[in-house]
């Protein structure tokens, strides 16, 4: 006869209900973030144009289509709300996973969650203060070289360009978190990462090419920090492996 089910083990339906709650809470966080960000959309727009001003270009930003200002308002509000709600989305995801984890694993999740937020800000900050101005100057030089200088750029195109780069760098800088999670779960080891270093670095350059504007300079600006983060992650994983090896056996 079948044995009794462990009362602490959730059924598939209960897991599905919990996942629906995660989606609902994530949606609520996003809606609240967007609602808070919308009144500040004009200030956020001015903030997003700072890299353009720092690039010191002989180009101006203009709205050239009906409803262009409204499109900028929607894009700025949505992306600002997403960035504002990102830490809370991480917390919601962590709370969903924590009940199934041991004490040490729970501590690791909180540490990785904090590291994820810090790395996202680092990646976005690097794009904002360095990559965007450099990429804009590069675009102008290409236009001058092609003898197709622009008198103005469309505002919606510029905002799309900037928000895409900020988000791309923020997400790309999650690489150490992802690799540490895989290493902690035993899916990858330091030896495997070292053996596949050439292939991984090539993949990082391909990733940078896909998520950055179509110019090699911006691609390199993303790929080089990613390679540095990858090397740092190997060092972190090696330290975790040594700590695990030095720990006394359980039982």
N, C-alpha and C positions, 0 to 999 in steps of 0.2 A: 504494500500500500504506500501511497505517496506520503512523504514526511511533511511536517508542518513548515510553513514558510516563515523565514526569519522576519519578525515584525519590524526590524530596523531597515530591511531591504525594501526599497520602493518598487512598485510595479511600473510597467512601461507607461500606463495611463497617468500615474502620479508624476513621473518624470516629464511627460508631455505637458501636464498642467503647470509644473514648475517652469518649464521653458516658455510657455505662454505668458506667465507672470514676468519673466525676464524681458521678453519682447515688449510687454505693456509698460513696464517700468522704464525701459530704454526709450520708448516713444515719449513717455511723459517727460523724462529728462531732456530729450531733444526739443520738445514743444516749449518747455519752460525756458530752456537756453535761448531758443529763437525769440520767444516773447520778451525776454530781458534784453536781447541784443538789438531788436528792431528799433527801439527809440534812439539808440546810439549809432544807428547806421550812418548818418552824416559824419560823425566823429571818426568812425571806423574807416570810412572812405578816405578822409583826409589822412589818416594813419597809413593806409595802403598806398597813398601817393608819395609818401616820404622817400622810398627808394627811387622813384622816378625823379624827384627833385635832386637827390644826391647824385644821380647819374649825370646831371648837368648837361642835358641834351638840348639841341636846337629844334625841338619838337614840342608841340603842345597837345594836351588831351582835350578832345571835343566829343560832344554827343551829336551824331549826324543822322539819327533816325527817330521817328515818332515812337515815344515810349521807351527810349533808350535809358532815360533817367530812372524809370520804374524798373527796368531790367537790372540796372546796377543796384538799386535798392533791394530787390529780391535776392540777388546773388550775395551781396554783402551781409544781409540779415541772416540768410540761411547758413553761410559758412561761418559767420561769427557765432551763431548759436551752436553749431556743431563743435567748434573749438572750445566754447564755454562749457558745454556739457560733456566733453571728452573725459575729464577725470571722473565724473559721476557715472559715466557708462562703464569705465573700468571697474569701479566699485560694485556696480550692479552685476557685472560678469563674475567678479571675484566672489561675491556672496552666493552666487548660484553654484560655484564649484566647491566652496569651502566645506559644506557638510560631508562631502565624500572623501575628504582628505584627512591625513593624520596631522598632529600638531606641528611637526617640522615642515610638512608640505604647506600647511596654512601660512606659516611664517614666510615661506618662500614665495607664495602667491602675493602676499602683501608687499614684499620687497620688490618683486617683479612689477607689480602694479605701480608702485612709486617710481621705479626706474623707467617704466614705460612713459609716464607723464613727463618726467625730466627729459628723456631722450626726444620725445615729441617736441617739447619746447626748444631744445637744442637744435634739432633739425630745422624747425620753422624759423628760429632766430638766425641760423646761418644763412638760410635762403633770403630772409628779409634784409639783413644788414650787408650781405656780401654778394650772394649769387644773383639776385634780381638786378642790382645796379650794373654788375659786370655783364650780365646777359643782355641788358638793354643797350649798353654801349657797343657790344658786339653786333647787335642787330643793326644799329645805325651805321656802323662801319661797313657792314655788308651792303646796305642800301646805297651808301655813297660809292662803294667800289663798283656796284652794278649800275651806277648812274641813275638810280631811281630813288632819290632822296624824298623822304616823307615830310610834308609840312605839318601834319598832325596825325595822331593815332586815335582810333575810336576808343572811347572810355570803356565800353563793355568788353572790347577785346583785351585791353590792358588789365582790367580787373580779373578776367578769366585767366589771363597769363599768370598774374601774381598769385591768386588763390590756388591755382593748380600747382605752382612751384612750392608754395608754403605747405600744402597738404602732402605733396609728393615727398618732400624732404622729411616732414614729420613722420610719415608712415615708413619711409625707407630706414629711418634711424631706429625703428623697432627691431632691426635685425638681431642685435645682441639678446633682446628679450626672447625672441623666437628660438634662437639657437640654444640658449640656456634652458628654456622649457623642454626642448627636445633632448638635451643632454641629461637633465634631471630625470626625465621619463625613461632614460636608457635607450632612446632611439638612435642617438648618435654618440660617438666617443671622440676624444681629442685626437686619437690616432687616425680615425676615419677623416676628420676634418683636415688634418695635416696631409694625409695621403691625397685628398682631393682638392688641395689648396688651389692649384692652377685652374681647375675646372670651375671652382666656386668664384674665384676672382673674375674669370671670364664671364660667368653668369651675372655677377654684380655690374660689370660694365654694360652687359646687354640690358639689364634692368634699368640702369641709369639712362640708357639710350631710349628706352620705351616711355619713360615717365617724364622726361625733360623735353624742352623745345628742340626742334630738329637742327641743332648745331652741336658740333663736337666739343666746343669749349664748355658749355653748360653741363654736358654729359660728364666730362672729366671732373668738374667741380663737385658733382655728386658722387661719382664713383670712387675718387680717392679717399674721402672720409669714410665711405662704406668699407673699403678695404682695411682702413685703420681700425674701424669698429670690429670687423671680423677678426683681425689679429688680437685685439683686446679680449674678444669673447673667448678665443682659444685659451688665453691665459686664465680667464675666470673659470672656465670649465675644468681646466687642469687643477686649479686650486680646490674646486668642489670635489673632484675625484680623489684628491689626496686626503681631504677631510673625511670623505666617506670611507676610504681605505683604513684611515687611522681610528675610526669609530669602533668601539667594542661591539662584537656580535650580539644580536638580540636573542634572548632565550638561553 
